[in-house]
């Protein structure tokens, strides 16, 4: 039986707590750093030679590595970014929003209280679309899916990632000079509707997300969960 979004989310929280506990025990994750992570919306972090570094955490069931929210404008009859920033501008260069199927989401044509589960399912299925790197011809811009993913996290000043079952990597840079491998996966761009609450039918939104196949990158060789392969922090 397929897992629900809430089950996957809960597993993510459990994994985050486990990694934070390991880092805390080693005195690498302090209350002050935890507060800073919360403020900057980073999952975790660690202290190395007196400096702090942010860390992204992904459990085995979490395929998404970044998300940008988009909204539909009934007046303009088009999709637009909920917030314009460097990443949305980069996605515009890729023409991602132009790939969105030409459909009018029911969420934007009916009051929330009138939306039904059938309406939500219609929006979810109609909006779902996967785009491989070749579909967007991103190499013409001198980019790769991995470099775009790196830029996404660099915006959050996050340069390291721990992935359950795969290990510990650096992203755009290795500023702490740990000598761990770079995370370079094959990236798929997805358009999807995300549920925020199963109790409220209308509580869902539309997003552009980045996903990476676990089969597209090798194990790191370093792992926060393995004492014999712990990175040189």
Buried (B, 14 or more C-beta within 10 A) or exposed (E): EEEEEEEBBBBBEEBBEBBBEBBBEEEBBBEEBBEBBEEEEBBBBBBBEEEBBBBBBBBBBBBBBBBBBBBBEEEEEEBEBEEEEEBBEBBEEBEBBEBBEEEEBBBEEEEEEEBEEEBBEBBBEBBEBEBEBEBBEBEEEEBBBBBBBBBBBBEBEBBBBBBBEBBBBBBBEBEBEBEBBBBBBBBBBBBBBBBEEEEEBBBBBBBBBBBBEBEEBEBBEBBBBEEEBBBEB
